[in-house]
Amino acid sequence: MTRRVVVTGVGAVTAVGHTAEETWQAMLEGRSGIGPITLFDPEPYPVRIQAEGKGFELGDRVDPKQQRYMNRSVQFGVAAALDAVADSGLKVTEENADMVGVIFGSGAGGTDMILEHQRILEEKGPRRITPFLVANFIPDAASGHIAIATGARGPNYAPVAACATGAAAIGEAFETIRRGDADAVITGSSEAVLLPIYHATWCSMRALASDNEHPEKALKPFDLHRDGFIAGEGACGMVLEEYEHARARGARIYCEVIGYGSSNDAYDMIALHETGRGLKRAVVAAIRKAGIDPSEIDYINPHGSGTPLNDRVETLVFKEVMGPAAYR
């Protein structure tokens, strides 16, 4: 029998808040986290704005020895995940640890750590490279550290799907619980890519919004005058749980997850196919698995990158799939 899956905890670290509550309040107030670049010298670049997680510190939430080997992305992820667990009220014990998983993604992992150790290698030689380097820069470092911090011993891995990594992690957590491999999964994604090497690449692609004078208005998804995205950093964590398991312990339930779809268009490493064929298959699959009619959907949270092609293709797909409901 297919098991139902619900959300019982949330956590977040963003450019507008170090917790889910702070982030939510900023959204309600319409506050932007986009501002001038401070993490590196922006002068050589045509775009000099981004969304930084200013003032963030992991603090004493994990053992200092463990924290020593955490890259910035992992620190964001651990903070968001631990906040989500606390919010859920889920207690990981010796009795239930084997059925609590961690599926927490990252598109880029610890690039900052790689670059720093490359500098150490060049300046001080190979003997100064820590034996813990590889284990702590790969994309699944966050899921490993979250497991250590919480004691969760269930399925543990890190989906990597570029901008869709967080959605993929939540979807895989959903499927893991549905098929009975876990009763609860700590899931989400983290990213810390505000580094010169990434910024130079995006500038070279001409993919970034370029209004340096008005950073809070630079990102304009689906706008007629949109001209690109803005890079940011942070993490979101969630606790997904089997419905009866959550009910039995009296957990607060935010919502139920009822469908997930995944696909690709086998077309290009950067651009969507102009027909949106891959995106359409994923959307249709999610709706089919959910067992609902498109007319029942009253909110869509798209990628909305603000790039001319992406927004046009997404709009096309949602109109095709939703029909008249897309125009409500």
C-alpha positions in Angstrom: 0.0 0.0 0.0 1.3 3.5 -0.9 2.1 5.5 2.2 1.1 9.2 2.6 3.8 11.8 3.1 3.6 15.1 5.0 5.8 18.0 5.9 6.3 18.5 9.6 9.4 20.8 9.9 11.0 23.6 8.0 14.2 25.6 8.3 16.0 28.2 6.1 19.1 30.3 5.8 18.7 33.0 3.1 19.9 36.4 2.1 16.9 37.9 4.0 16.9 35.8 7.1 18.9 33.2 9.0 15.7 31.2 9.9 12.6 30.2 8.2 10.5 32.7 10.2 12.8 35.6 9.4 12.8 34.6 5.7 9.0 34.4 5.7 8.6 37.8 7.3 10.9 39.3 4.8 8.9 37.8 2.0 5.6 39.2 3.5 7.2 42.6 3.7 8.6 42.4 0.2 12.2 42.9 1.3 15.0 42.0 -1.2 18.3 40.4 -0.2 20.0 41.6 -3.4 22.8 44.1 -2.9 26.3 45.1 -3.8 28.9 42.3 -3.8 31.0 42.3 -0.6 32.5 38.7 -0.7 35.1 39.6 -3.4 36.2 42.6 -5.5 33.4 43.2 -8.0 35.2 45.9 -10.1 36.4 43.6 -12.9 32.8 42.3 -13.6 30.0 43.9 -15.5 27.5 42.7 -12.8 28.3 43.8 -9.3 25.3 42.6 -7.3 24.3 39.3 -5.7 22.3 37.9 -2.7 24.7 37.2 0.1 23.9 35.4 3.4 25.5 38.2 5.5 26.2 37.8 9.1 25.5 34.0 9.2 27.3 31.9 11.8 26.6 28.3 12.6 27.5 28.9 16.2 27.4 26.1 18.7 24.8 24.0 17.0 27.3 21.3 16.2 30.6 20.1 17.8 33.5 22.5 17.0 35.6 19.6 15.8 33.0 18.6 13.3 32.4 22.2 12.3 36.1 22.7 11.5 35.8 20.7 8.3 32.5 22.2 7.1 32.6 24.3 4.0 30.2 27.3 3.7 27.5 25.4 1.8 27.6 22.6 4.4 27.2 25.1 7.3 24.2 26.6 5.6 22.7 23.2 5.1 23.3 21.9 8.6 21.8 25.0 10.1 18.6 24.8 8.0 18.3 21.0 8.6 18.7 21.3 12.3 16.2 24.1 12.5 13.8 21.9 10.5 14.3 19.0 12.9 13.7 21.2 15.9 10.6 22.7 14.2 9.2 19.2 13.6 9.7 18.0 17.1 11.1 14.8 15.7 13.4 13.0 18.2 16.0 10.7 16.6 16.5 7.8 19.1 18.3 4.5 19.1 15.0 2.9 18.4 14.0 4.9 15.3 17.4 6.1 13.9 17.5 3.4 11.2 14.2 4.7 9.7 15.2 8.4 9.7 17.0 9.3 6.4 18.9 12.3 5.2 18.6 13.2 1.5 20.1 16.6 1.2 21.5 18.0 -2.0 24.0 20.6 -3.4 24.6 21.5 -7.0 28.2 22.6 -6.5 29.3 21.3 -3.1 32.3 22.9 -1.4 34.0 24.7 -4.3 35.3 27.3 -1.8 37.2 24.5 0.1 38.7 23.1 -3.2 40.0 26.6 -4.2 41.4 27.2 -0.7 43.3 23.9 -0.6 44.6 24.4 -4.2 46.1 27.6 -2.9 47.6 25.8 0.1 49.0 23.1 -2.2 50.7 25.6 -4.4 52.1 27.8 -1.6 53.0 25.2 1.1 53.1 21.8 -0.7 51.2 18.5 -0.5 52.0 17.7 3.1 49.7 20.6 4.2 46.6 19.1 2.6 44.2 17.6 5.2 43.2 14.0 4.7 39.6 15.1 5.3 39.4 17.3 2.2 37.7 15.1 -0.3 35.0 13.9 2.1 34.1 17.4 3.0 34.0 19.1 -0.4 31.9 16.6 -2.4 28.1 17.3 -2.7 27.0 14.8 -0.1 29.1 16.4 2.6 26.1 18.2 4.0 24.0 15.0 4.2 26.8 13.3 6.0 27.3 16.1 8.5 23.5 16.3 9.1 23.4 12.6 9.8 26.3 12.9 12.3 24.6 15.9 14.0 21.2 14.2 14.3 22.0 10.5 14.6 19.9 9.6 11.6 21.0 6.3 10.2 18.5 5.7 7.3 19.1 6.3 3.6 21.7 9.0 3.1 22.7 10.6 -0.2 22.8 13.9 -2.1 20.9 14.5 -5.4 22.6 16.8 -7.8 20.4 18.5 -10.4 21.7 22.1 -10.8 19.0 24.6 -10.0 16.5 21.8 -9.4 18.6 20.1 -6.7 16.4 21.1 -3.8 13.2 20.0 -5.6 14.9 16.7 -6.5 16.0 16.1 -2.9 12.4 16.7 -1.7 11.0 14.4 -4.4 13.4 11.6 -3.6 12.7 12.0 0.1 9.0 11.7 -0.7 9.5 8.5 -2.8 11.7 7.0 -0.1 9.0 7.3 2.5 6.2 6.2 0.1 8.0 3.0 -0.6 8.7 2.3 3.0 12.5 2.7 3.2 12.1 5.4 5.9 9.5 6.8 8.2 11.0 10.3 8.1 13.6 12.1 6.0 15.5 15.2 6.6 15.8 16.8 3.2 16.6 20.0 1.3 19.5 21.6 -0.4 22.3 24.2 0.2 24.5 26.3 -2.0 27.4 28.6 -1.6 28.6 29.7 -5.0 29.2 33.4 -4.6 32.8 33.0 -5.7 34.7 34.9 -8.5 35.0 31.7 -10.7 31.3 31.2 -10.8 30.5 34.9 -11.2 32.9 35.2 -14.1 31.2 32.2 -15.8 27.8 33.7 -15.4 29.0 37.0 -16.7 30.5 35.3 -19.7 27.2 33.6 -20.3 25.5 36.9 -20.1 22.9 35.2 -17.9 22.9 37.7 -15.0 20.5 40.6 -14.4 22.6 43.8 -14.9 20.9 46.6 -13.0 23.7 47.5 -10.6 22.2 50.8 -9.7 18.9 49.3 -8.5 19.8 45.8 -7.1 16.5 45.3 -5.3 14.7 45.6 -8.7 17.2 43.8 -10.8 15.6 40.4 -10.8 12.3 40.5 -12.8 11.1 37.0 -13.6 8.4 36.9 -16.3 8.7 40.6 -16.8 8.8 42.0 -20.4 12.1 43.6 -19.6 13.8 40.7 -17.7 17.4 40.2 -18.5 18.7 37.4 -16.3 19.0 35.9 -12.8 20.9 37.0 -9.7 23.2 34.6 -7.9 22.5 33.9 -4.2 23.4 31.5 -1.4 21.8 29.7 1.5 19.8 26.6 2.3 16.4 25.2 3.0 15.7 22.2 5.1 12.5 20.2 5.6 11.4 17.1 7.5 9.1 14.8 5.5 7.3 12.1 7.4 4.9 9.3 6.9 1.5 10.5 7.8 0.5 7.9 10.4 4.0 8.2 12.0 3.5 12.0 12.3 0.0 11.6 13.6 1.0 9.1 16.2 3.5 11.5 17.8 1.1 14.5 17.6 3.2 16.4 15.1 2.0 19.6 13.5 1.5 19.0 9.8 2.2 21.9 7.4 1.0 20.1 4.3 0.9 16.8 2.4 3.2 16.0 -0.6 1.1 14.1 -3.2 3.1 14.1 -6.4 6.6 14.3 -7.9 7.8 14.2 -11.5 11.3 14.3 -13.0 12.5 14.4 -16.6 14.9 16.1 -18.9 14.9 17.1 -22.6 18.3 15.6 -23.7 18.9 18.8 -25.6 21.5 21.2 -24.2 23.7 21.6 -21.1 22.4 25.1 -20.4 19.3 26.0 -22.4 15.8 24.4 -22.3 14.4 23.0 -25.5 12.2 25.7 -26.9 9.1 23.4 -26.8 9.6 22.7 -23.1 9.3 19.0 -23.8 11.3 17.8 -20.8 9.7 20.2 -18.3 6.2 19.2 -19.6 6.8 15.5 -18.9 7.9 16.3 -15.4 4.9 18.5 -14.7 2.5 16.0 -16.2 4.0 13.1 -14.2 3.7 15.0 -10.9 0.0 15.8 -11.6 -0.7 12.2 -12.7 1.0 10.7 -9.5 -1.0 13.2 -7.4 -4.2 12.0 -8.9 -5.6 15.4 -9.4 -6.9 17.6 -12.2 -4.9 20.6 -13.3 -7.9 22.8 -12.5 -7.4 22.0 -8.8 -4.0 23.7 -8.7 -4.2 27.2 -7.4 -0.5 28.1 -7.0 2.5 27.4 -9.2 6.1 28.0 -7.9 8.2 27.9 -11.1 11.9 28.2 -11.7 11.3 31.8 -12.8 15.0 32.5 -13.4 14.4 35.8 -15.1 16.2 34.7 -18.3 14.3 35.4 -21.5 14.2 31.8 -22.7 13.5 30.0 -19.4 10.6 32.2 -18.5 9.0 31.9 -22.0 9.3 28.1 -22.0 7.9 27.7 -18.5 5.0 29.9 -19.4 4.3 27.9 -22.5 4.4 24.6 -20.6 2.1 25.7 -17.8 -0.4 27.0 -20.3 -0.3 23.7 -22.3 -0.7 21.6 -19.2 -3.1 23.7 -17.1 -5.3 24.8 -19.9 -7.8 27.5 -18.9 -6.7 27.1 -15.3 -3.4 28.7 -16.1 -5.1 32.1 -16.8 -6.9 32.4 -13.4 
